[in-house]
Amino acid sequence: MIDHDVIIVGGGLAGSRAALEIARTNPRLSVAIVAKTHPIRSHSVAAQGGMAATLKNVDEADSWEAHAFDTVKGSDYLADQDAVAILTQEAADVVIDLEHMGVLFSRLPDGRIAQRAFGGHSHNRTCYAADKTGHAILHELLCNLMKYGVTVYEEWYVMRLILEDGQAKGVVLYRLLDGQIEVVRAKAVMFATGGYGRVYNTTSNDYASTGDGLAMTAMAGLPLEDMEFVQFHPTGLYPVGVLISEAVRGEGAYLINSNGDRFMATYAPSRMELAPRDITSRAITYEIRAGRGVKPDGSAGGVFVYLDLRHMGKEKIMSRVPFCWEEAHRLVGVDAVHQPMPVRPTVHYSMGGIPVNTNGQVRSGTDELVEGFFAAGETACVSVHGANRLGSNSLLECVVYGRRTGAAIAHYVTHRKLPTLNADRYVNDAQEQLQSLLDQPGDYRIHQIRQAYQDCMTEHCGVFRTEAVMQDGLTQLRHLQKKYAQIRVDDKGKIWNTELIEAMELRSLFVVGEMILTSALNRKESRGSHCREDYKQRDDTTFLKHTLAYYSAAGIDLDYMPVVINQFEPQERKY
Ligand SMILES: Cc1cc2nc3c(=O)[nH]c(=O)nc-3n(C[C@H](O)[C@H](O)[C@H](O)COP(=O)(O)OP(=O)(O)OC[C@H]3O[C@@H](n4cnc5c(N)ncnc54)[C@H](O)[C@@H]3O)c2cc1C
């Protein structure tokens, strides 16, 4: 058994910002990060467009209140407004702190940090490093972690959260290199395990975004909040699904249908291409359904629309969004200086997650907290995004709530002893679990079941939803779950057994998918990204509340939790 004061699962922006805060607050604490990828390969590194903060470098009329209002309106009034106030008030400070750490933000001619427009934001407030913002920030954070001597277990897969008597006591680790199993015991465990884009067949997320932290939390008997809210980003490059950043529209690109019209004029006349993502993704889907999508030969009736940058000119494209140009060129052979890019919605972000309070401590229900357990970043739900996240608010959330959670943990562990636990029991359980996967005489390869599962989720819980379609999805999902017991793992070895990891990740996907579908079925209204064709209106009387879903092998139980509304009364959401 290995002991640390704090073990953080996840080396993305949220996990590394928290680790840094703990190390800065109390250098005597032993802090470790564990990640199944190398930390630099966490999905945060792929973040493109930027991070919102009211620095007022470009727009002096901006204020944190305006940022808070945009965020709450963008969330379709489901965000908790106390959490949003913290997010927006602390934003400028965390950006300046990153800049002092060495993050190379793009500049205005006078040397101050530049800020661009983003969807749903009423002012130009998104700070960026060209269209490689996540890359710039994560590299700098990790350099700082080395400076402070934080231990990093890279390429170790966390299999289980150890939760006993309502207390988190540690985690069970599996080392990819040689199959070694270890128990880490800690005074505080933090999950910063990112999103679950791989639940769907078309996503902007990396291969590691399989929702493991969510699944481990759910399997430990703790609730997950607002899992029905899945963000579809409007501009996934067709057919691969990788992201073309919203920054491209922030810098002036148009969305065009097969008639050559800027169709956003019909759906969000005041914001056009810079409407929030839920509205823009629905608009694209409507256009495609109405036969105004484009086919690869440019004729009508296809399954994508165009993102047109040509009027922006080569110099602006190459200086502001060079990575997006490169992606389209490399992946689908489109030169965006001269040709429009083919795009359609792609699964992008998880608004829901592990419920936490504004110090990052995990909730076990409406009123209670779990001792020793914290979470932040995309895997957590604090909830600042409610039913729909605004672009450039997620990096901000990772850094603001990563820092806050780190500070809270540093304080928390000073009053806590290392818990007692029987490590052998957990090692034996893990060994048995893996051995039974290896021994099972299966008929199916992992990828067959995963593909069928991803297709099922995509078809039954997408941009538009209905009761009948989701019920059917749930039935199919349960059928596929049974086949999980019949998968065959060909690699029986201990060295770098990625097949075994994929088998464990598939289990996570199943748990997360069932939570999404069940939560979505029970929300009989349309709000933000959750759009029900059988319940088209938002219903504040019945559903202005957060879903809490509890997993068990027998089925999922649902409960609800009030929304914190202390500043902005819900209104009709128009753009
Ligand atoms: C292509 C793309 C572009 C984006 N652009 C922007 C943007 O411009 N602005 C913005 O605000 N947001 C953006 N987002 C969203 C934002 O990047 C993410 O929400 C955020 O970076 C998530 O950070 P995180 O620290 O929560 O998790 P991640 O960065 O996803 O890190 C998760 C970590 O957990 C580890 N992990 C997971 N499971 C396990 C396990 N079982 N065992 C061990 N380790 C595990 C992983 O190895 C990884 O280190 C973008 C997202 C994508 C996909």
The ligand as an SDF file (V2000), in Angstrom:
LIG
                    3D

 53 58  0  0  0  0  0  0  0  0999 V2000
  -11.3910   19.4840  -28.7220 C   0  0  0  0  0  0  0  0  0  0  0  0
  -11.8380   20.2490  -27.5150 C   0  0  0  0  0  0  0  0  0  0  0  0
  -11.6690   21.6160  -27.4630 C   0  0  0  0  0  0  0  0  0  0  0  0
  -12.0870   22.3340  -26.3430 C   0  0  0  0  0  0  0  0  0  0  0  0
  -11.9050   23.6850  -26.3180 N   0  0  0  0  0  0  0  0  0  0  0  0
  -12.2690   24.3760  -25.2130 C   0  0  0  0  0  0  0  0  0  0  0  0
  -12.0420   25.7640  -25.1390 C   0  0  0  0  0  0  0  0  0  0  0  0
  -11.4780   26.3910  -26.0320 O   0  0  0  0  0  0  0  0  0  0  0  0
  -12.4510   26.4230  -24.0210 N   0  0  0  0  0  0  0  0  0  0  0  0
  -13.0480   25.7760  -22.9870 C   0  0  0  0  0  0  0  0  0  0  0  0
  -13.3860   26.4270  -21.9950 O   0  0  0  0  0  0  0  0  0  0  0  0
  -13.2600   24.4420  -23.0210 N   0  0  0  0  0  0  0  0  0  0  0  0
  -12.8780   23.7320  -24.1160 C   0  0  0  0  0  0  0  0  0  0  0  0
  -13.0920   22.3760  -24.1460 N   0  0  0  0  0  0  0  0  0  0  0  0
  -13.5520   21.6940  -22.9410 C   0  0  0  0  0  0  0  0  0  0  0  0
  -12.3930   21.5570  -21.9510 C   0  0  0  0  0  0  0  0  0  0  0  0
  -11.1790   21.3930  -22.6570 O   0  0  0  0  0  0  0  0  0  0  0  0
  -12.5560   20.3770  -21.0230 C   0  0  0  0  0  0  0  0  0  0  0  0
  -13.8210   20.3970  -20.4410 O   0  0  0  0  0  0  0  0  0  0  0  0
  -11.5090   20.4250  -19.9100 C   0  0  0  0  0  0  0  0  0  0  0  0
  -10.2180   20.5910  -20.4370 O   0  0  0  0  0  0  0  0  0  0  0  0
  -11.5690   19.1820  -19.0520 C   0  0  0  0  0  0  0  0  0  0  0  0
  -10.4720   19.1840  -18.1760 O   0  0  0  0  0  0  0  0  0  0  0  0
  -10.4080   18.1680  -16.9660 P   0  0  0  0  0  0  0  0  0  0  0  0
   -9.1860   18.5330  -16.2080 O   0  0  0  0  0  0  0  0  0  0  0  0
  -11.6960   18.1530  -16.2660 O   0  0  0  0  0  0  0  0  0  0  0  0
  -10.2400   16.7390  -17.6540 O   0  0  0  0  0  0  0  0  0  0  0  0
   -9.2640   16.1810  -18.7980 P   0  0  0  0  0  0  0  0  0  0  0  0
   -8.3590   17.2000  -19.3390 O   0  0  0  0  0  0  0  0  0  0  0  0
  -10.1350   15.4300  -19.7370 O   0  0  0  0  0  0  0  0  0  0  0  0
   -8.3470   15.1630  -17.9970 O   0  0  0  0  0  0  0  0  0  0  0  0
   -8.8440   13.9540  -17.4750 C   0  0  0  0  0  0  0  0  0  0  0  0
   -7.6990   13.2240  -16.8060 C   0  0  0  0  0  0  0  0  0  0  0  0
   -8.2040   12.1090  -16.0870 O   0  0  0  0  0  0  0  0  0  0  0  0
   -7.4220   10.9770  -16.3450 C   0  0  0  0  0  0  0  0  0  0  0  0
   -8.2500    9.7890  -16.1470 N   0  0  0  0  0  0  0  0  0  0  0  0
   -9.5180    9.5670  -16.5650 C   0  0  0  0  0  0  0  0  0  0  0  0
   -9.9340    8.3460  -16.1780 N   0  0  0  0  0  0  0  0  0  0  0  0
   -8.9140    7.7960  -15.4790 C   0  0  0  0  0  0  0  0  0  0  0  0
   -8.7210    6.5530  -14.8270 C   0  0  0  0  0  0  0  0  0  0  0  0
   -9.6530    5.5940  -14.8050 N   0  0  0  0  0  0  0  0  0  0  0  0
   -7.5350    6.3290  -14.2250 N   0  0  0  0  0  0  0  0  0  0  0  0
   -6.5450    7.2580  -14.2390 C   0  0  0  0  0  0  0  0  0  0  0  0
   -6.6850    8.4450  -14.8470 N   0  0  0  0  0  0  0  0  0  0  0  0
   -7.8510    8.7060  -15.4540 C   0  0  0  0  0  0  0  0  0  0  0  0
   -6.9380   11.1800  -17.7710 C   0  0  0  0  0  0  0  0  0  0  0  0
   -5.7870   10.4070  -18.0410 O   0  0  0  0  0  0  0  0  0  0  0  0
   -6.6450   12.6880  -17.7530 C   0  0  0  0  0  0  0  0  0  0  0  0
   -5.3660   12.9230  -17.2110 O   0  0  0  0  0  0  0  0  0  0  0  0
  -12.6890   21.6520  -25.2630 C   0  0  0  0  0  0  0  0  0  0  0  0
  -12.8480   20.2840  -25.3140 C   0  0  0  0  0  0  0  0  0  0  0  0
  -12.4490   19.5840  -26.4390 C   0  0  0  0  0  0  0  0  0  0  0  0
  -12.6970   18.1070  -26.4670 C   0  0  0  0  0  0  0  0  0  0  0  0
  1  2  1  0
  2  3  1  0
  2 52  2  0
  3  4  2  0
  4  5  1  0
  4 50  1  0
  5  6  2  0
  6  7  1  0
  6 13  1  0
  7  8  2  0
  7  9  1  0
  9 10  1  0
 10 11  2  0
 10 12  1  0
 12 13  2  0
 13 14  1  0
 14 15  1  0
 14 50  1  0
 15 16  1  0
 16 17  1  0
 16 18  1  0
 18 19  1  0
 18 20  1  0
 20 21  1  0
 20 22  1  0
 22 23  1  0
 23 24  1  0
 24 25  2  0
 24 26  1  0
 24 27  1  0
 27 28  1  0
 28 29  2  0
 28 30  1  0
 28 31  1  0
 31 32  1  0
 32 33  1  0
 33 34  1  0
 33 48  1  0
 34 35  1  0
 35 36  1  0
 35 46  1  0
 36 37  1  0
 36 45  1  0
 37 38  2  0
 38 39  1  0
 39 40  1  0
 39 45  2  0
 40 41  1  0
 40 42  2  0
 42 43  1  0
 43 44  2  0
 44 45  1  0
 46 47  1  0
 46 48  1  0
 48 49  1  0
 50 51  2  0
 51 52  1  0
 52 53  1  0
M  END
$$$$
